[in-house]
Amino acid sequence: MMTKTTATEPLITVKGLRKSFDDHLVLKDIDLSVYPGEVVTIIGASGSGKSTLLRCMNLLETPDSGEIWFHGSNLAAERVDLNRLRESIGMVFQGFNLFNNMDVLDNCTLAPVTLKKMSKAEAEEEAMRNLDAVGLSRFAHASPASLSGGQKQRVAIARALCMKPDLMLFDEPTSALDPEIVGEVLNVMRGLAEEGMTMVVVTHEMAFAKGVSDKVVFMDQGVIAESGAPADMFSNPKLPRTREFLSRYLDD
């Protein structure tokens, strides 16, 4: 198992980030740093800007202004090779985004072969290793359409890992799942955290945020209202708005 790093330099840093859709300002001067090996969970009410922030971090959304520093480059300012960027930043969505016209293994090898120019054999070896890690190697030749929601999401995680990313972004990865299969996806994510994967997770799963995070970020109306260690955020939030949001969980 990898141990948590004590790196002094952030892996990714967001400075003064602003994003609007038409005349609606969604992100207002966001500052956020994520260090290697750190698990940062972003919580908050629907519409608070959580997913937009995450999507700006790998340029699925283009910021209006601000900076996003990753591996020495300001992604928001420089001409960025998006394919190269997305080799280093994995993304897992709410809706799986698997290709139903390909089997599970081909879903996992497509990007490494196309973007990283891996050989088919090397890509398949890496894919099987990651499918085994999420407990789905026996479904390598299954159609995604035949899988449960939880299995699809675990395939999506394995697919992202096949690019050997430095950073994994999770956009509410369990929100589309039936409650009884949420746990199987969260268990995979816990395993990644224990192995030292750097992760930013937008989630409504408060037990995961409390138990796995190194830092919890509470967003409210487009700003980071409060952030801190899980123990502080869940036992003694500073702001009334944070306490109100967390009130149903604080008694636990």
Phi and psi restraints in degrees (value plus and minus 20) as a CYANA .aco file:
   2 MET   PHI     -93.4   -53.4
   2 MET   PSI     128.6   168.6
   3 THR   PHI    -119.4   -79.4
   3 THR   PSI     137.7   177.7
   4 LYS   PHI     -81.6   -41.6
   4 LYS   PSI     113.1   153.1
   5 THR   PHI     -98.0   -58.0
   5 THR   PSI     137.3   177.3
   6 THR   PHI    -132.6   -92.6
   6 THR   PSI      13.2    53.2
   7 ALA   PHI     -77.9   -37.9
   7 ALA   PSI     121.4   161.4
   8 THR   PHI    -112.0   -72.0
   8 THR   PSI     -35.8     4.2
   9 GLU   PHI    -123.0   -83.0
   9 GLU   PSI     112.5   152.5
  10 PRO   PHI     -82.8   -42.8
  10 PRO   PSI     130.5   170.5
  11 LEU   PHI     -96.8   -56.8
  11 LEU   PSI     -60.0   -20.0
  12 ILE   PHI    -161.1  -121.1
  12 ILE   PSI     117.1   157.1
  13 THR   PHI    -151.6  -111.6
  13 THR   PSI     107.8   147.8
  14 VAL   PHI    -126.5   -86.5
  14 VAL   PSI     110.3   150.3
  15 LYS   PHI    -150.9  -110.9
  15 LYS   PSI     103.5   143.5
  16 GLY   PHI      37.0    77.0
  16 GLY   PSI      15.4    55.4
  17 LEU   PHI     -96.3   -56.3
  17 LEU   PSI     110.1   150.1
  18 ARG   PHI    -148.3  -108.3
  18 ARG   PSI     121.3   161.3
  19 LYS   PHI    -167.9  -127.9
  19 LYS   PSI     110.2   150.2
  20 SER   PHI    -141.2  -101.2
  20 SER   PSI     132.2   172.2
  21 PHE   PHI    -139.6   -99.6
  21 PHE   PSI      94.4   134.4
  22 ASP   PHI      35.4    75.4
  22 ASP   PSI    -142.7  -102.7
  23 ASP   PHI    -121.0   -81.0
  23 ASP   PSI      -5.6    34.4
  24 HIS   PHI    -121.7   -81.7
  24 HIS   PSI      94.9   134.9
  25 LEU   PHI    -100.4   -60.4
  25 LEU   PSI      92.8   132.8
  26 VAL   PHI    -114.8   -74.8
  26 VAL   PSI     -58.5   -18.5
  27 LEU   PHI    -141.8  -101.8
  27 LEU   PSI     111.7   151.7
  28 LYS   PHI    -143.4  -103.4
  28 LYS   PSI      75.1   115.1
  29 ASP   PHI      35.1    75.1
  29 ASP   PSI      38.0    78.0
  30 ILE   PHI    -101.0   -61.0
  30 ILE   PSI     111.0   151.0
  31 ASP   PHI    -140.1  -100.1
  31 ASP   PSI     108.8   148.8
  32 LEU   PHI    -177.3  -137.3
  32 LEU   PSI     113.9   153.9
  33 SER   PHI    -141.8  -101.8
  33 SER   PSI     119.8   159.8
  34 VAL   PHI    -146.4  -106.4
  34 VAL   PSI     106.0   146.0
  35 TYR   PHI    -116.5   -76.5
  35 TYR   PSI     136.3   176.3
  36 PRO   PHI     -74.8   -34.8
  36 PRO   PSI     113.1   153.1
  37 GLY   PHI      61.8   101.8
  37 GLY   PSI     -20.7    19.3
  38 GLU   PHI    -108.0   -68.0
  38 GLU   PSI     124.9   164.9
  39 VAL   PHI    -131.1   -91.1
  39 VAL   PSI      94.4   134.4
  40 VAL   PHI    -131.8   -91.8
  40 VAL   PSI     102.4   142.4
  41 THR   PHI    -125.1   -85.1
  41 THR   PSI     120.0   160.0
  42 ILE   PHI    -133.0   -93.0
  42 ILE   PSI     100.2   140.2
  43 ILE   PHI    -140.4  -100.4
  43 ILE   PSI     146.3   186.3
  44 GLY   PHI     129.2   169.2
  44 GLY   PSI     147.8   187.8
  45 ALA   PHI     -88.0   -48.0
  45 ALA   PSI     139.8   179.8
  46 SER   PHI     -77.9   -37.9
  46 SER   PSI     117.1   157.1
  47 GLY   PHI      66.5   106.5
  47 GLY   PSI     -14.3    25.7
  48 SER   PHI    -103.0   -63.0
  48 SER   PSI     -28.8    11.2
  49 GLY   PHI      86.2   126.2
  49 GLY   PSI     -15.0    25.0
  50 LYS   PHI     -78.9   -38.9
  50 LYS   PSI     -75.0   -35.0
  51 SER   PHI     -88.2   -48.2
  51 SER   PSI     -54.4   -14.4
  52 THR   PHI     -83.6   -43.6
  52 THR   PSI     -62.0   -22.0
  53 LEU   PHI     -79.0   -39.0
  53 LEU   PSI     -66.8   -26.8
  54 LEU   PHI     -80.9   -40.9
  54 LEU   PSI     -62.7   -22.7
  55 ARG   PHI     -91.2   -51.2
  55 ARG   PSI     -46.7    -6.7
  56 CYS   PHI     -90.2   -50.2
  56 CYS   PSI     -48.9    -8.9
  57 MET   PHI     -87.8   -47.8
  57 MET   PSI     -42.3    -2.3
  58 ASN   PHI    -141.4  -101.4
  58 ASN   PSI       0.8    40.8
  59 LEU   PHI      44.3    84.3
  59 LEU   PSI       5.1    45.1
  60 LEU   PHI     -87.9   -47.9
  60 LEU   PSI     -47.5    -7.5
  61 GLU   PHI    -139.4   -99.4
  61 GLU   PSI     118.6   158.6
  62 THR   PHI    -110.3   -70.3
  62 THR   PSI     100.5   140.5
  63 PRO   PHI     -83.5   -43.5
  63 PRO   PSI     131.0   171.0
  64 ASP   PHI     -94.9   -54.9
  64 ASP   PSI     -59.4   -19.4
  65 SER   PHI    -180.0  -140.0
  65 SER   PSI     148.8   188.8
  66 GLY   PHI      88.5   128.5
  66 GLY   PSI    -196.1  -156.1
  67 GLU   PHI    -150.6  -110.6
  67 GLU   PSI     126.0   166.0
  68 ILE   PHI    -152.5  -112.5
  68 ILE   PSI      84.3   124.3
  69 TRP   PHI    -115.9   -75.9
  69 TRP   PSI     105.5   145.5
  70 PHE   PHI    -166.4  -126.4
  70 PHE   PSI     101.5   141.5
  71 HIS   PHI      30.8    70.8
  71 HIS   PSI      22.8    62.8
  72 GLY   PHI      61.9   101.9
  72 GLY   PSI     -18.5    21.5
  73 SER   PHI    -136.9   -96.9
  73 SER   PSI     121.9   161.9
  74 ASN   PHI    -108.0   -68.0
  74 ASN   PSI      80.8   120.8
  75 LEU   PHI     -82.3   -42.3
  75 LEU   PSI     -47.9    -7.9
  76 ALA   PHI     -99.1   -59.1
  76 ALA   PSI     -35.5     4.5
  77 ALA   PHI    -133.6   -93.6
  77 ALA   PSI     -54.8   -14.8
  78 GLU   PHI    -111.7   -71.7
  78 GLU   PSI     139.2   179.2
  79 ARG   PHI     -92.9   -52.9
  79 ARG   PSI      88.4   128.4
  80 VAL   PHI    -123.9   -83.9
  80 VAL   PSI     114.8   154.8
  81 ASP   PHI     -98.2   -58.2
  81 ASP   PSI      82.7   122.7
  82 LEU   PHI     -82.8   -42.8
  82 LEU   PSI     -54.7   -14.7
  83 ASN   PHI     -84.1   -44.1
  83 ASN   PSI     -62.6   -22.6
  84 ARG   PHI     -84.7   -44.7
  84 ARG   PSI     -61.3   -21.3
  85 LEU   PHI     -78.5   -38.5
  85 LEU   PSI     -65.4   -25.4
  86 ARG   PHI     -99.0   -59.0
  86 ARG   PSI     -26.2    13.8
  87 GLU   PHI     -89.5   -49.5
  87 GLU   PSI     -50.8   -10.8
  88 SER   PHI    -118.3   -78.3
  88 SER   PSI     -37.6     2.4
  89 ILE   PHI    -142.4  -102.4
  89 ILE   PSI      88.6   128.6
  90 GLY   PHI    -103.7   -63.7
  90 GLY   PSI     129.9   169.9
  91 MET   PHI    -154.5  -114.5
  91 MET   PSI     111.8   151.8
  92 VAL   PHI    -140.8  -100.8
  92 VAL   PSI     104.8   144.8
  93 PHE   PHI    -119.2   -79.2
  93 PHE   PSI     152.2   192.2
  94 GLN   PHI     -82.8   -42.8
  94 GLN   PSI     -59.4   -19.4
  95 GLY   PHI    -123.5   -83.5
  95 GLY   PSI       1.9    41.9
  96 PHE   PHI      52.7    92.7
  96 PHE   PSI     -74.5   -34.5
  97 ASN   PHI      39.0    79.0
  97 ASN   PSI      17.6    57.6
  98 LEU   PHI    -105.5   -65.5
  98 LEU   PSI     135.2   175.2
  99 PHE   PHI    -110.8   -70.8
  99 PHE   PSI      92.8   132.8
 100 ASN   PHI     -93.9   -53.9
 100 ASN   PSI     -33.7     6.3
 101 ASN   PHI    -107.6   -67.6
 101 ASN   PSI     -15.3    24.7
 102 MET   PHI    -145.9  -105.9
 102 MET   PSI     131.6   171.6
 103 ASP   PHI     -96.0   -56.0
 103 ASP   PSI     155.8   195.8
 104 VAL   PHI     -79.0   -39.0
 104 VAL   PSI     -65.1   -25.1
 105 LEU   PHI     -82.3   -42.3
 105 LEU   PSI     -64.1   -24.1
 106 ASP   PHI     -86.2   -46.2
 106 ASP   PSI     -53.4   -13.4
 107 ASN   PHI     -78.2   -38.2
 107 ASN   PSI     -58.7   -18.7
 108 CYS   PHI    -100.0   -60.0
 108 CYS   PSI     -45.1    -5.1
 109 THR   PHI    -117.1   -77.1
 109 THR   PSI     -33.1     6.9
 110 LEU   PHI     -77.3   -37.3
 110 LEU   PSI     -73.8   -33.8
 111 ALA   PHI     -88.5   -48.5
 111 ALA   PSI     -65.2   -25.2
 112 PRO   PHI     -78.8   -38.8
 112 PRO   PSI     -58.3   -18.3
 113 VAL   PHI     -91.7   -51.7
 113 VAL   PSI     -62.8   -22.8
 114 THR   PHI     -95.5   -55.5
 114 THR   PSI     -65.5   -25.5
 115 LEU   PHI    -115.1   -75.1
 115 LEU   PSI     -61.1   -21.1
 116 LYS   PHI    -113.1   -73.1
 116 LYS   PSI     -23.9    16.1
 117 LYS   PHI      36.9    76.9
 117 LYS   PSI      14.3    54.3
 118 MET   PHI     -89.4   -49.4
 118 MET   PSI     131.1   171.1
 119 SER   PHI     -88.5   -48.5
 119 SER   PSI     136.2   176.2
 120 LYS   PHI     -78.3   -38.3
 120 LYS   PSI     -62.0   -22.0
 121 ALA   PHI     -84.9   -44.9
 121 ALA   PSI     -63.4   -23.4
 122 GLU   PHI     -85.0   -45.0
 122 GLU   PSI     -62.3   -22.3
 123 ALA   PHI     -84.6   -44.6
 123 ALA   PSI     -59.7   -19.7
 124 GLU   PHI     -88.2   -48.2
 124 GLU   PSI     -57.0   -17.0
 125 GLU   PHI     -83.4   -43.4
 125 GLU   PSI     -64.1   -24.1
 126 GLU   PHI     -85.1   -45.1
 126 GLU   PSI     -61.0   -21.0
 127 ALA   PHI     -83.8   -43.8
 127 ALA   PSI     -63.2   -23.2
 128 MET   PHI     -85.7   -45.7
 128 MET   PSI     -55.2   -15.2
 129 ARG   PHI     -83.1   -43.1
 129 ARG   PSI     -63.6   -23.6
 130 ASN   PHI     -93.9   -53.9
 130 ASN   PSI     -56.4   -16.4
 131 LEU   PHI     -84.7   -44.7
 131 LEU   PSI     -57.7   -17.7
 132 ASP   PHI     -84.3   -44.3
 132 ASP   PSI     -58.7   -18.7
 133 ALA   PHI     -83.6   -43.6
 133 ALA   PSI     -51.1   -11.1
 134 VAL   PHI    -117.8   -77.8
 134 VAL   PSI     -11.7    28.3
 135 GLY   PHI      58.9    98.9
 135 GLY   PSI       5.6    45.6
 136 LEU   PHI    -149.6  -109.6
 136 LEU   PSI       0.7    40.7
 137 SER   PHI     -81.4   -41.4
 137 SER   PSI     -49.3    -9.3
 138 ARG   PHI     -91.7   -51.7
 138 ARG   PSI     -32.1     7.9
 139 PHE   PHI    -122.0   -82.0
 139 PHE   PSI      -2.1    37.9
 140 ALA   PHI     -76.0   -36.0
 140 ALA   PSI     -55.7   -15.7
 141 HIS   PHI    -125.7   -85.7
 141 HIS   PSI      -3.7    36.3
 142 ALA   PHI    -103.6   -63.6
 142 ALA   PSI     136.4   176.4
 143 SER   PHI     -98.2   -58.2
 143 SER   PSI     117.8   157.8
 144 PRO   PHI     -74.9   -34.9
 144 PRO   PSI     -51.5   -11.5
 145 ALA   PHI     -84.0   -44.0
 145 ALA   PSI     -40.3    -0.3
 146 SER   PHI    -108.6   -68.6
 146 SER   PSI     -23.7    16.3
 147 LEU   PHI    -115.1   -75.1
 147 LEU   PSI     136.8   176.8
 148 SER   PHI     -92.7   -52.7
 148 SER   PSI     148.1   188.1
 149 GLY   PHI     -79.8   -39.8
 149 GLY   PSI     -63.0   -23.0
 150 GLY   PHI     -83.6   -43.6
 150 GLY   PSI     -59.1   -19.1
 151 GLN   PHI     -86.8   -46.8
 151 GLN   PSI     -60.7   -20.7
 152 LYS   PHI     -79.7   -39.7
 152 LYS   PSI     -62.0   -22.0
 153 GLN   PHI     -89.3   -49.3
 153 GLN   PSI     -55.0   -15.0
 154 ARG   PHI     -87.4   -47.4
 154 ARG   PSI     -55.9   -15.9
 155 VAL   PHI     -83.0   -43.0
 155 VAL   PSI     -61.8   -21.8
 156 ALA   PHI     -81.2   -41.2
 156 ALA   PSI     -57.9   -17.9
 157 ILE   PHI     -86.8   -46.8
 157 ILE   PSI     -66.0   -26.0
 158 ALA   PHI     -79.2   -39.2
 158 ALA   PSI     -62.0   -22.0
 159 ARG   PHI     -80.3   -40.3
 159 ARG   PSI     -64.0   -24.0
 160 ALA   PHI     -84.2   -44.2
 160 ALA   PSI     -58.6   -18.6
 161 LEU   PHI     -87.4   -47.4
 161 LEU   PSI     -44.3    -4.3
 162 CYS   PHI     -83.5   -43.5
 162 CYS   PSI     -39.6     0.4
 163 MET   PHI    -105.3   -65.3
 163 MET   PSI     -19.1    20.9
 164 LYS   PHI      32.6    72.6
 164 LYS   PSI      35.0    75.0
 165 PRO   PHI     -93.0   -53.0
 165 PRO   PSI     136.7   176.7
 166 ASP   PHI    -104.4   -64.4
 166 ASP   PSI     -43.6    -3.6
 167 LEU   PHI    -161.1  -121.1
 167 LEU   PSI     115.7   155.7
 168 MET   PHI    -135.6   -95.6
 168 MET   PSI     110.1   150.1
 169 LEU   PHI    -129.7   -89.7
 169 LEU   PSI     110.9   150.9
 170 PHE   PHI    -141.3  -101.3
 170 PHE   PSI      98.3   138.3
 171 ASP   PHI    -122.7   -82.7
 171 ASP   PSI      73.1   113.1
 172 GLU   PHI      25.6    65.6
 172 GLU   PSI      39.1    79.1
 173 PRO   PHI     -86.7   -46.7
 173 PRO   PSI     -34.0     6.0
 174 THR   PHI    -129.8   -89.8
 174 THR   PSI     -19.9    20.1
 175 SER   PHI     -89.2   -49.2
 175 SER   PSI     -43.3    -3.3
 176 ALA   PHI    -114.6   -74.6
 176 ALA   PSI     -14.3    25.7
 177 LEU   PHI    -119.9   -79.9
 177 LEU   PSI     130.6   170.6
 178 ASP   PHI     -84.7   -44.7
 178 ASP   PSI     124.0   164.0
 179 PRO   PHI     -74.0   -34.0
 179 PRO   PSI     -54.4   -14.4
 180 GLU   PHI     -93.8   -53.8
 180 GLU   PSI     -32.3     7.7
 181 ILE   PHI    -133.6   -93.6
 181 ILE   PSI     -14.9    25.1
 182 VAL   PHI     -79.7   -39.7
 182 VAL   PSI     -60.3   -20.3
 183 GLY   PHI     -79.7   -39.7
 183 GLY   PSI     -54.9   -14.9
 184 GLU   PHI     -87.5   -47.5
 184 GLU   PSI     -53.2   -13.2
 185 VAL   PHI     -94.9   -54.9
 185 VAL   PSI     -63.4   -23.4
 186 LEU   PHI     -82.5   -42.5
 186 LEU   PSI     -54.2   -14.2
 187 ASN   PHI     -83.9   -43.9
 187 ASN   PSI     -59.7   -19.7
 188 VAL   PHI     -82.8   -42.8
 188 VAL   PSI     -63.0   -23.0
 189 MET   PHI     -86.2   -46.2
 189 MET   PSI     -57.6   -17.6
 190 ARG   PHI     -80.9   -40.9
 190 ARG   PSI     -61.1   -21.1
 191 GLY   PHI     -81.8   -41.8
 191 GLY   PSI     -61.7   -21.7
 192 LEU   PHI     -82.3   -42.3
 192 LEU   PSI     -62.2   -22.2
 193 ALA   PHI     -81.1   -41.1
 193 ALA   PSI     -62.8   -22.8
 194 GLU   PHI     -85.4   -45.4
 194 GLU   PSI     -48.4    -8.4
 195 GLU   PHI    -103.2   -63.2
 195 GLU   PSI     -23.4    16.6
 196 GLY   PHI      74.6   114.6
 196 GLY   PSI      -7.0    33.0
 197 MET   PHI     -87.4   -47.4
 197 MET   PSI     113.2   153.2
 198 THR   PHI     -96.0   -56.0
 198 THR   PSI     105.7   145.7
 199 MET   PHI    -158.2  -118.2
 199 MET   PSI     118.4   158.4
 200 VAL   PHI    -139.3   -99.3
 200 VAL   PSI     102.0   142.0
 201 VAL   PHI    -145.4  -105.4
 201 VAL   PSI      96.1   136.1
 202 VAL   PHI    -105.7   -65.7
 202 VAL   PSI     102.2   142.2
 203 THR   PHI    -173.2  -133.2
 203 THR   PSI     135.0   175.0
 204 HIS   PHI    -125.8   -85.8
 204 HIS   PSI     -15.7    24.3
 205 GLU   PHI    -105.8   -65.8
 205 GLU   PSI      72.9   112.9
 206 MET   PHI     -89.6   -49.6
 206 MET   PSI     -51.4   -11.4
 207 ALA   PHI     -84.2   -44.2
 207 ALA   PSI     -58.7   -18.7
 208 PHE   PHI     -85.2   -45.2
 208 PHE   PSI     -67.4   -27.4
 209 ALA   PHI     -78.1   -38.1
 209 ALA   PSI     -61.8   -21.8
 210 LYS   PHI     -92.3   -52.3
 210 LYS   PSI     -57.9   -17.9
 211 GLY   PHI    -112.5   -72.5
 211 GLY   PSI     -41.5    -1.5
 212 VAL   PHI    -135.1   -95.1
 212 VAL   PSI     -47.4    -7.4
 213 SER   PHI     -88.1   -48.1
 213 SER   PSI     130.2   170.2
 214 ASP   PHI    -110.0   -70.0
 214 ASP   PSI     -49.8    -9.8
 215 LYS   PHI    -165.4  -125.4
 215 LYS   PSI     116.9   156.9
 216 VAL   PHI    -131.7   -91.7
 216 VAL   PSI     110.5   150.5
 217 VAL   PHI    -133.9   -93.9
 217 VAL   PSI     103.0   143.0
 218 PHE   PHI    -122.9   -82.9
 218 PHE   PSI      98.0   138.0
 219 MET   PHI    -122.0   -82.0
 219 MET   PSI     122.5   162.5
 220 ASP   PHI    -167.5  -127.5
 220 ASP   PSI      99.2   139.2
 221 GLN   PHI      32.7    72.7
 221 GLN   PSI      25.5    65.5
 222 GLY   PHI      64.8   104.8
 222 GLY   PSI     -15.4    24.6
 223 VAL   PHI    -147.1  -107.1
 223 VAL   PSI     139.1   179.1
 224 ILE   PHI    -103.3   -63.3
 224 ILE   PSI      83.7   123.7
 225 ALA   PHI     -95.6   -55.6
 225 ALA   PSI     -55.7   -15.7
 226 GLU   PHI    -182.3  -142.3
 226 GLU   PSI     125.8   165.8
 227 SER   PHI    -168.5  -128.5
 227 SER   PSI     136.2   176.2
 228 GLY   PHI     152.7   192.7
 228 GLY   PSI    -195.0  -155.0
 229 ALA   PHI     -85.9   -45.9
 229 ALA   PSI     127.8   167.8
 230 PRO   PHI     -73.9   -33.9
 230 PRO   PSI     -61.3   -21.3
 231 ALA   PHI     -80.1   -40.1
 231 ALA   PSI     -60.0   -20.0
 232 ASP   PHI     -92.2   -52.2
 232 ASP   PSI     -64.6   -24.6
 233 MET   PHI     -85.4   -45.4
 233 MET   PSI     -57.2   -17.2
 234 PHE   PHI    -110.2   -70.2
 234 PHE   PSI     -41.7    -1.7
 235 SER   PHI    -122.9   -82.9
 235 SER   PSI     -47.3    -7.3
 236 ASN   PHI    -171.0  -131.0
 236 ASN   PSI      41.0    81.0
 237 PRO   PHI     -82.6   -42.6
 237 PRO   PSI     123.9   163.9
 238 LYS   PHI    -101.6   -61.6
 238 LYS   PSI     -56.3   -16.3
 239 LEU   PHI    -116.7   -76.7
 239 LEU   PSI     123.9   163.9
 240 PRO   PHI     -76.5   -36.5
 240 PRO   PSI     -58.4   -18.4
 241 ARG   PHI     -85.5   -45.5
 241 ARG   PSI     -59.0   -19.0
 242 THR   PHI     -85.4   -45.4
 242 THR   PSI     -64.7   -24.7
 243 ARG   PHI     -80.9   -40.9
 243 ARG   PSI     -60.0   -20.0
 244 GLU   PHI     -82.9   -42.9
 244 GLU   PSI     -65.0   -25.0
 245 PHE   PHI     -84.0   -44.0
 245 PHE   PSI     -60.3   -20.3
 246 LEU   PHI    -109.7   -69.7
 246 LEU   PSI     -19.6    20.4
 247 SER   PHI     -75.4   -35.4
 247 SER   PSI     -57.3   -17.3
 248 ARG   PHI     -91.4   -51.4
 248 ARG   PSI     -38.0     2.0
 249 TYR   PHI    -121.0   -81.0
 249 TYR   PSI     -41.1    -1.1
 250 LEU   PHI     -83.1   -43.1
 250 LEU   PSI     -54.4   -14.4
 251 ASP   PHI     -87.2   -47.2
 251 ASP   PSI     -40.9    -0.9
